[in-house]
């Protein structure tokens, strides 16, 4: 295989390039430019929503010390299995400055002191009190649908 300059690409260099998010991502997987408060990714299975979220959280956490981040999924198991340990999860995509997962405390800790705490939409009250600089909510629509079903069942 040749690079853009016509030089041969060795297998080691090729392997590294496949791990570079900037070379892999699609334009729709790039965080919005400028000052924004909500970035909504909608797509089908395998469209790269989780990978985009994990890459964004890891990059922000890696570059900015002492941040507080909320990672919210439908269940705590989903947070760990998808957002943290999944194929496209934070711990799998982190190439450098990988965070340590402290399972008993339900959090990721980066070497620079940034902490990401995991939460479940099953217990929305757990989000009351703690303050965060940013949040990544995975499968938000599932949480909203579950809440509507629970409200209808209670009526």
C-alpha contacts under 8 A as a table, 3 or more apart, distances in Angstrom:
res1	aa1	res2	aa2	distance
1	X	8	X	5.98
1	X	9	X	5.74
2	X	5	X	7.59
2	X	6	X	5.24
2	X	7	X	5.25
2	X	8	X	4.61
2	X	9	X	5.54
3	X	6	X	5.33
3	X	7	X	5.46
3	X	8	X	6.46
3	X	9	X	6.19
4	X	7	X	7.43
9	X	13	X	6.30
9	X	14	X	6.19
10	X	13	X	5.39
10	X	14	X	6.08
11	X	14	X	4.93
11	X	15	X	5.99
12	X	15	X	5.15
12	X	16	X	6.36
13	X	16	X	5.14
13	X	17	X	6.20
14	X	17	X	5.11
14	X	18	X	6.45
15	X	18	X	5.37
15	X	19	X	6.89
16	X	19	X	5.30
16	X	20	X	6.77
17	X	20	X	5.21
17	X	23	X	7.10
18	X	21	X	7.74
18	X	23	X	7.39
18	X	24	X	6.85
19	X	24	X	7.77
19	X	95	X	7.80
20	X	23	X	5.57
20	X	24	X	6.50
21	X	24	X	4.95
21	X	25	X	5.76
21	X	55	X	7.57
22	X	25	X	5.93
25	X	29	X	5.95
25	X	30	X	7.25
25	X	52	X	7.89
26	X	29	X	5.30
26	X	30	X	7.11
27	X	30	X	5.51
29	X	41	X	7.99
29	X	48	X	7.22
29	X	49	X	7.35
29	X	52	X	5.44
30	X	52	X	7.22
31	X	39	X	7.29
31	X	56	X	7.20
32	X	36	X	7.22
32	X	39	X	7.13
33	X	36	X	7.73
36	X	39	X	7.45
41	X	49	X	6.10
42	X	49	X	7.35
43	X	47	X	5.72
43	X	48	X	7.97
43	X	49	X	7.06
44	X	47	X	5.63
45	X	48	X	7.86
46	X	49	X	7.70
48	X	51	X	5.18
48	X	52	X	6.04
49	X	52	X	5.24
49	X	53	X	6.24
50	X	53	X	5.08
50	X	54	X	6.03
50	X	82	X	7.69
50	X	83	X	6.90
50	X	88	X	6.10
50	X	89	X	7.00
50	X	138	X	7.39
51	X	54	X	5.14
51	X	55	X	5.99
51	X	88	X	4.79
51	X	89	X	6.70
51	X	93	X	7.97
52	X	55	X	5.24
52	X	56	X	6.09
53	X	56	X	5.18
53	X	57	X	6.12
53	X	136	X	6.86
54	X	57	X	5.23
54	X	58	X	5.99
54	X	83	X	6.77
54	X	88	X	6.95
54	X	89	X	5.74
54	X	90	X	4.92
54	X	93	X	7.44
55	X	58	X	5.21
55	X	59	X	6.01
55	X	90	X	6.95
55	X	93	X	7.04
55	X	94	X	7.79
56	X	59	X	5.23
56	X	60	X	6.15
57	X	60	X	5.30
57	X	61	X	5.94
57	X	90	X	7.78
57	X	136	X	7.45
58	X	61	X	5.06
58	X	62	X	5.85
58	X	90	X	6.45
58	X	94	X	6.88
59	X	62	X	5.11
59	X	63	X	6.15
60	X	63	X	5.30
60	X	64	X	6.05
61	X	64	X	5.43
61	X	65	X	6.86
61	X	67	X	6.71
61	X	110	X	7.18
61	X	114	X	5.95
62	X	65	X	7.14
62	X	97	X	6.70
62	X	110	X	6.98
62	X	112	X	7.15
62	X	114	X	7.74
64	X	67	X	6.53
64	X	112	X	7.74
64	X	114	X	7.39
65	X	112	X	5.04
65	X	113	X	5.69
65	X	114	X	5.36
66	X	112	X	6.63
66	X	113	X	4.72
66	X	114	X	4.13
66	X	115	X	6.96
67	X	113	X	7.41
67	X	114	X	4.57
67	X	115	X	6.26
67	X	132	X	7.60
67	X	133	X	6.30
68	X	114	X	6.13
68	X	115	X	5.24
68	X	116	X	5.95
68	X	117	X	7.75
68	X	131	X	7.32
68	X	132	X	4.80
68	X	133	X	5.49
68	X	134	X	7.04
69	X	114	X	7.80
69	X	115	X	6.15
69	X	116	X	4.35
69	X	117	X	6.24
69	X	132	X	5.35
69	X	133	X	6.00
69	X	134	X	5.16
69	X	135	X	5.45
69	X	136	X	7.80
70	X	116	X	5.60
70	X	117	X	5.18
70	X	118	X	6.06
70	X	119	X	7.03
70	X	132	X	6.38
70	X	134	X	6.48
70	X	135	X	4.48
70	X	136	X	6.34
71	X	79	X	7.15
71	X	83	X	7.84
71	X	116	X	6.47
71	X	117	X	5.94
71	X	118	X	4.64
71	X	119	X	6.02
71	X	135	X	5.83
71	X	136	X	5.07
71	X	137	X	6.06
71	X	138	X	7.88
72	X	79	X	6.71
72	X	118	X	5.89
72	X	119	X	4.76
72	X	120	X	5.61
72	X	121	X	6.80
72	X	135	X	7.37
72	X	136	X	6.20
72	X	137	X	4.61
72	X	138	X	6.25
73	X	76	X	6.63
73	X	78	X	6.02
73	X	79	X	5.10
73	X	118	X	7.84
73	X	119	X	6.51
73	X	120	X	5.22
73	X	121	X	6.17
73	X	137	X	5.96
73	X	138	X	5.15
73	X	139	X	6.60
73	X	140	X	7.29
73	X	143	X	7.76
74	X	78	X	6.46
74	X	79	X	7.50
74	X	120	X	5.32
74	X	121	X	4.89
74	X	122	X	6.39
74	X	138	X	7.60
74	X	139	X	7.04
74	X	140	X	7.49
74	X	142	X	6.86
74	X	143	X	5.46
75	X	78	X	5.09
75	X	79	X	6.40
75	X	119	X	7.58
75	X	120	X	4.65
75	X	121	X	6.38
75	X	122	X	6.22
76	X	79	X	5.03
76	X	80	X	6.38
76	X	118	X	6.94
76	X	119	X	6.21
76	X	120	X	5.19
77	X	80	X	5.23
77	X	81	X	5.89
78	X	81	X	5.10
78	X	82	X	5.55
78	X	83	X	7.27
79	X	82	X	5.58
79	X	83	X	5.05
79	X	84	X	6.47
79	X	118	X	6.61
79	X	119	X	7.53
79	X	120	X	7.61
79	X	138	X	7.97
80	X	83	X	5.77
80	X	84	X	4.88
80	X	85	X	5.80
80	X	86	X	7.48
81	X	84	X	6.22
81	X	85	X	5.17
81	X	86	X	5.09
81	X	89	X	7.92
82	X	85	X	6.01
82	X	86	X	4.25
82	X	87	X	7.33
82	X	88	X	7.25
82	X	89	X	5.75
83	X	86	X	6.14
83	X	88	X	7.27
83	X	89	X	4.43
83	X	90	X	6.19
83	X	138	X	7.65
84	X	89	X	4.38
84	X	90	X	4.84
84	X	91	X	5.53
84	X	92	X	7.44
85	X	88	X	7.75
85	X	89	X	5.15
85	X	90	X	6.84
85	X	91	X	5.77
85	X	92	X	6.21
86	X	89	X	4.55
86	X	90	X	7.92
86	X	92	X	6.90
87	X	92	X	6.26
87	X	93	X	7.97
88	X	92	X	6.22
88	X	93	X	6.19
89	X	92	X	5.35
89	X	93	X	6.25
90	X	93	X	5.40
90	X	94	X	5.93
91	X	94	X	5.45
91	X	98	X	6.57
91	X	99	X	6.79
94	X	97	X	7.10
94	X	98	X	5.23
94	X	99	X	7.81
95	X	98	X	6.62
97	X	110	X	6.77
97	X	111	X	6.39
98	X	110	X	6.48
98	X	111	X	7.59
99	X	108	X	5.76
99	X	109	X	5.07
99	X	110	X	4.13
99	X	111	X	6.60
100	X	108	X	5.48
100	X	109	X	5.21
100	X	110	X	6.41
101	X	106	X	7.63
101	X	107	X	5.96
101	X	108	X	4.49
101	X	109	X	6.52
102	X	105	X	5.53
102	X	106	X	5.98
102	X	107	X	5.42
102	X	108	X	6.09
102	X	109	X	7.54
103	X	106	X	4.83
103	X	107	X	6.52
106	X	117	X	5.97
106	X	118	X	5.59
107	X	115	X	6.71
107	X	116	X	5.41
107	X	117	X	4.30
107	X	118	X	5.85
108	X	115	X	5.66
108	X	116	X	5.04
108	X	117	X	6.52
109	X	113	X	6.38
109	X	114	X	5.89
109	X	115	X	4.68
109	X	116	X	6.58
110	X	113	X	5.51
110	X	114	X	5.27
110	X	115	X	6.47
111	X	114	X	7.41
119	X	123	X	7.66
119	X	126	X	7.18
119	X	127	X	7.23
120	X	123	X	5.62
120	X	124	X	6.82
121	X	124	X	5.13
121	X	143	X	5.98
122	X	143	X	7.90
123	X	126	X	5.76
123	X	127	X	7.98
124	X	127	X	5.74
124	X	128	X	7.61
125	X	128	X	5.36
126	X	129	X	7.66
127	X	130	X	6.31
132	X	135	X	7.11
137	X	140	X	5.90
139	X	142	X	5.58
139	X	143	X	6.99
140	X	143	X	5.25
140	X	144	X	6.44
141	X	144	X	5.05
141	X	145	X	6.10
142	X	145	X	5.15
142	X	146	X	6.06
143	X	146	X	5.11
143	X	147	X	6.19
144	X	147	X	5.11
144	X	148	X	6.30
145	X	148	X	5.13
145	X	149	X	6.24
146	X	149	X	5.14
146	X	150	X	6.18
147	X	150	X	5.07
147	X	151	X	6.18
148	X	151	X	5.07
148	X	152	X	6.20
149	X	152	X	5.17
149	X	153	X	6.13
150	X	153	X	5.10
150	X	154	X	6.24
151	X	154	X	5.21
151	X	155	X	6.43
152	X	155	X	5.25
